[in-house]
Amino acid sequence: MIHYLILGAVYIALCMLVAFIGRRRKWGYWGYLWSSVLFTPALGFMFVLAADAPPKRPRASAGGKAGDQGK
């Protein structure tokens, strides 16, 4: 009986690891967590690998606002 609890805990931990890796991807943490729980963590990880890369955010310039140049 205790073996099933350990196996279930490992399964959920792997699902959470996949969700953590995919937290900044298209489906976010919860999407990859539920896809891993419903299918398998291995298939959930493949979903993460197939997802688009997270968008890059433009960095703020050190000079302040963009319209304040030269004033």
N, C-alpha and C positions, 0 to 999 in steps of 0.2 A: 504493500500500500504506500509506503513512504517513497518508494522508487518513482511512482507516478507523480507524486508531489514535486520531487526534485526535477523530473523530466519536464513537468509543466512550468516550473520556475525558470529553467534554462530556456525553454521555448519563448516565454514572455520576455526574458532578458534579451534574447537575440532579436526579437521583434522591436524592442525599445532601442537597441543599438542601431538597427536599420533606420528607424524613425529619426534618431538623433543625427545620423549621417545625412538624411534627406530633409532636415528641418528647414533649410533655406532654398529648397528646390520648389518645383511647380505645385506639388500637392501639400507641402508643408509637413510638419511633424505628425499631425493626426491622420492625414491621408495615407502616409507610408506606414504608420503603425497599424491602421485597420487593414490595409492591403496585406501586410505581413501576417497579421493574425488570421485573416480569412483564407489566404493561400498558404504560403510558407515563408519563413524569413529569407530563404534563398531566392525565391521568386520576387519578394519585396525588394531585395537588394538589386536584382536585375532591373526592376522598375526605376530605382534610384539612378542606376547607371544609364538607363535609356532616357532619363528626363533631361530637359534643357538645363544648361548651366545657369546659375543665378545671375540676374542682371547686375552689371557693374554700376555703382553709384558714382556720379561725378563728384570729385573732391572740391571743397570750397577753396577759393583762392585766398592767399594770405593777405591780400591788399584790401579786403573788405568787400563791399558790394561791387557788382560788375559795372554799374553805371557811374561809379565814383572815380574813374580813372582820369588822371590829369587835372583834377579840380583842387 
